[in-house]
Amino acid sequence: MASVASRFSPRRISLELVVTYVYLIALSIITLAPIAYMVSQAFTPEADQNQWPVRWIPEHPTVNNFQRLLADPTLPVLRWLFNSFFVSTSVMLLTLLLCSLAAYAFARLEFPGRDVIFFIILISLMIPGAVTFIPVFLLMRDLKFLDTYNALIWPAGANAFGVFMLRQYFITIPKELEEAALVDGANRFRIYWQIALPLVSPALVALGIFTFLGSWNDLFWPLVVLSERTMYTLPVGLAFLGQGNYVQQGLTMAAATLASAPVLIVYAIFQRRIVQGIALTGGLGGR
């Protein structure tokens, strides 16, 4: 009894709490330091860049970097911002629609080969993207989708993880609710749309935000399928800023701040829903 009491003594608990907070504070500093440096340099005049020691608060703050960025006719940043927002939103909506339809079918409908098909979808999670990269690119080329929004939206319009995640959530819905709706004359699509979807809204929000952020930050695929500068997304535009005569740290940091701000705002607003959606995905074991 004495050993058990010593394990839960106030002194031991306070020590563990201090260690936990020290670890979390250190991790937060490591995570936030690059973001703070980026924002600081975005408001620092070009002549004061790369000073040592590093000045986290600009001595002469200015918005000149943003003005030059938005005024340069060779850098259609606002168009890149629109492209990123349009593509990310389209991918998110398409993913939520297709993944939720497939997940509901796997969770509630009985049809031949259901478990086999679902197993094949799960196996696709283990296939590296580099394996399917060339076939998808050739398909986009044959469909004449290169340098269009279609090449950015349709290949990312559904994913196996989304189907798996939502299926685990649909499984947790009591079948009695759907059986009562069937008795009242509702068809399967109405049950899916008006009963099942509202009940899995936390998972939909989490999946939607993850999909939006992943599409917003994607660099490799847009870099491959886009060659027209006006079709660039923000990550591709930032890569373009790092080439040739555009290697100016203040300009680059201003563009990076513009690219990061919407993502940070979205995450700050919906962080609780993200955590809730992940925590309630039904144990991920399913049936």
C-alpha positions in Angstrom: 0.0 0.0 0.0 2.9 2.4 0.8 4.4 1.9 -2.7 1.1 2.5 -4.4 0.6 5.7 -2.3 4.0 6.9 -3.2 3.3 6.5 -6.9 0.3 8.9 -6.6 1.8 11.3 -4.1 1.3 15.0 -4.8 5.1 15.6 -5.2 5.4 12.8 -7.8 2.3 14.1 -9.7 3.6 17.7 -9.7 7.0 16.6 -11.0 5.4 14.6 -13.8 3.3 17.7 -14.6 6.3 19.9 -14.7 8.1 17.5 -17.1 5.1 17.3 -19.3 4.8 21.1 -19.6 8.5 21.6 -20.2 8.3 19.0 -23.0 5.2 20.6 -24.6 6.6 24.1 -24.3 9.9 23.0 -26.0 8.0 21.2 -28.7 5.8 24.3 -29.3 8.8 26.5 -29.6 10.4 24.2 -32.1 7.2 24.0 -34.1 6.3 27.7 -34.0 9.8 29.2 -34.4 9.9 28.8 -38.3 6.5 30.3 -38.6 7.4 33.3 -36.4 10.6 33.8 -38.4 8.7 33.7 -41.7 6.2 36.3 -40.6 9.0 38.5 -39.1 11.0 38.4 -42.4 7.9 39.1 -44.4 7.6 42.5 -42.6 11.3 43.2 -42.7 12.8 45.5 -45.4 14.9 43.7 -48.0 18.0 45.6 -46.9 17.7 44.3 -43.3 17.3 40.6 -44.3 19.8 37.9 -43.1 20.9 39.9 -40.1 22.8 38.3 -37.2 21.7 37.9 -34.5 18.2 37.2 -35.8 15.7 39.9 -35.1 12.4 38.3 -34.4 10.7 41.7 -34.3 11.6 43.9 -37.3 13.3 47.2 -36.3 11.6 49.0 -39.2 8.4 46.9 -40.1 7.0 47.5 -43.5 4.4 46.0 -45.9 6.6 46.8 -48.9 7.3 43.1 -49.6 3.6 42.5 -49.9 3.1 45.5 -52.1 5.9 44.5 -54.4 4.5 40.9 -54.5 1.0 42.0 -55.5 2.1 44.7 -57.9 4.5 42.6 -59.9 2.7 41.7 -63.2 4.9 38.7 -63.7 3.8 37.2 -60.4 0.0 36.6 -60.6 -0.2 35.8 -56.8 -3.9 36.6 -56.5 -4.6 34.2 -59.4 -2.4 31.5 -57.7 -4.4 32.1 -54.5 -7.7 31.7 -56.3 -6.4 28.5 -58.0 -5.4 27.0 -54.7 -8.7 27.9 -53.0 -10.8 26.6 -56.0 -8.9 23.3 -56.4 -8.7 22.6 -52.6 -12.4 23.3 -52.1 -13.4 21.2 -55.1 -11.2 18.3 -54.0 -12.6 18.5 -50.5 -16.3 18.5 -51.7 -15.7 15.7 -54.2 -13.8 13.6 -51.6 -16.6 14.0 -49.0 -19.3 13.0 -51.5 -17.5 10.0 -53.0 -16.0 8.7 -49.8 -19.2 9.1 -47.8 -21.2 7.2 -50.5 -18.7 4.4 -50.6 -18.3 4.2 -46.9 -22.1 4.1 -46.3 -22.4 1.3 -48.8 -19.6 -0.8 -47.2 -21.1 -0.2 -43.7 -24.7 -0.8 -44.3 -25.5 -2.5 -47.7 -25.2 -6.2 -48.3 -23.9 -7.0 -51.8 -21.7 -9.8 -53.3 -18.0 -9.2 -52.9 -18.4 -6.3 -50.4 -15.7 -7.5 -48.0 -13.3 -8.4 -50.9 -13.7 -5.0 -52.5 -13.2 -3.2 -49.2 -10.1 -5.3 -48.5 -8.7 -4.3 -51.9 -9.4 -0.6 -51.1 -7.5 -1.0 -47.8 -4.6 -2.6 -49.7 -4.3 0.4 -51.9 -3.3 2.4 -48.8 0.0 0.5 -48.9 0.8 1.3 -52.6 3.3 4.2 -52.8 2.1 7.2 -54.8 5.2 6.9 -57.0 3.8 3.6 -58.4 0.6 5.2 -59.7 2.2 8.5 -60.7 3.1 7.7 -64.3 -0.2 5.9 -65.2 -2.2 8.7 -63.8 -0.1 11.3 -65.6 -0.5 9.4 -68.9 -4.3 9.2 -68.3 -4.4 12.9 -67.7 -2.4 13.5 -70.9 -4.7 11.2 -73.0 -7.8 13.0 -71.7 -6.2 16.4 -72.5 -6.5 17.4 -68.9 -3.0 18.8 -68.5 -2.8 22.5 -67.6 -6.5 22.4 -66.5 -8.3 22.2 -63.2 -9.4 18.7 -64.1 -5.9 17.4 -63.7 -5.7 18.7 -60.2 -9.2 17.8 -59.0 -10.2 14.4 -60.4 -7.1 12.3 -59.4 -7.5 13.5 -55.8 -11.3 13.3 -55.7 -11.4 10.2 -53.5 -9.0 8.2 -51.3 -9.0 4.9 -49.5 -8.3 6.5 -46.1 -11.4 8.6 -46.3 -13.6 5.6 -47.2 -12.1 3.6 -44.3 -12.4 6.4 -41.8 -16.1 7.2 -42.6 -17.0 3.5 -42.7 -15.8 3.1 -39.2 -18.0 6.0 -38.2 -21.1 4.8 -40.1 -20.8 1.5 -38.3 -21.3 3.2 -34.9 -24.8 4.5 -35.9 -27.5 2.3 -34.4 -29.2 0.3 -37.1 -32.6 0.8 -35.4 -32.6 4.4 -36.6 -32.3 3.3 -40.2 -34.8 0.4 -39.8 -37.4 2.9 -38.4 -36.8 5.2 -41.4 -37.3 2.2 -43.8 -40.6 1.3 -42.1 -41.7 4.9 -42.6 -41.0 4.6 -46.3 -37.6 6.3 -46.7 -35.3 4.9 -49.4 -31.6 4.2 -48.9 -30.4 7.5 -50.4 -32.8 9.5 -48.2 -31.6 7.6 -45.1 -28.0 8.3 -46.1 -28.6 12.0 -46.8 -30.9 13.0 -44.0 -30.0 10.6 -41.2 -26.6 9.1 -41.6 -24.7 12.1 -42.8 -25.8 14.5 -40.0 -24.8 11.9 -37.4 -21.2 11.6 -38.8 -20.6 15.3 -39.2 -17.6 15.4 -36.9 -15.8 12.8 -39.1 -16.9 14.7 -42.2 -15.4 17.9 -40.8 -12.2 16.2 -39.9 -11.8 14.5 -43.3 -12.8 17.7 -45.1 -10.2 19.8 -43.3 -7.4 17.1 -43.8 -8.3 16.9 -47.5 -8.4 20.7 -47.9 -5.0 21.1 -46.2 -3.4 18.3 -48.1 -4.6 19.7 -51.5 -3.6 23.3 -50.5 -0.1 22.2 -49.6 0.4 19.8 -52.5 3.4 20.7 -54.7 4.6 17.6 -56.6 1.5 16.8 -58.6 0.6 20.4 -59.7 4.3 20.9 -60.5 4.1 18.0 -63.0 0.8 18.6 -64.7 0.9 22.4 -64.9 3.1 24.5 -67.2 1.0 27.6 -67.7 2.0 30.2 -65.1 -1.5 31.5 -64.6 -2.6 28.0 -63.7 -0.1 27.6 -60.9 -1.2 27.0 -57.3 0.4 28.8 -54.5 3.0 26.1 -53.6 4.1 25.9 -57.3 4.2 29.7 -57.4 6.4 29.8 -54.3 8.8 27.3 -56.0 8.8 29.7 -59.0 9.8 32.5 -56.7 12.9 30.6 -55.7 14.3 30.6 -59.2 16.2 33.0 -61.4 15.9 36.7 -60.5 13.2 36.2 -57.9 15.5 34.9 -55.1 14.6 37.7 -52.7 14.0 36.6 -49.2 11.5 39.3 -48.2 9.4 38.7 -51.3 9.6 34.9 -50.7 8.6 35.2 -47.1 5.7 37.5 -47.9 4.4 35.0 -50.4 4.9 32.1 -47.9 2.9 34.1 -45.3 0.1 34.7 -47.8 0.1 30.9 -48.6 0.2 29.9 -44.9 -2.4 32.3 -43.5 -5.6 30.6 -44.8 -4.4 27.2 -43.7 -3.6 28.4 -40.2 -6.9 30.3 -39.9 -8.9 27.2 -41.0 -7.0 25.0 -38.5 -7.4 27.5 -35.7 -11.1 27.7 -36.3 -11.8 23.9 -36.6 -9.1 22.4 -34.5 -11.7 21.1 -31.9 -13.7 19.5 -34.6 -10.6 17.8 -36.0 -9.7 16.3 -32.7 -13.3 15.3 -32.1 -13.6 13.6 -35.5 -10.4 11.6 -35.0 -11.3 10.6 -31.4 -14.7 9.4 -32.4 -13.9 7.3 -35.5 -15.1 4.2 -33.7 -11.9 2.5 -32.6 -10.8 2.0 -36.2 -11.4 -1.7 -35.7 -14.8 -1.8 -37.2 -16.7 -5.0 -37.8 
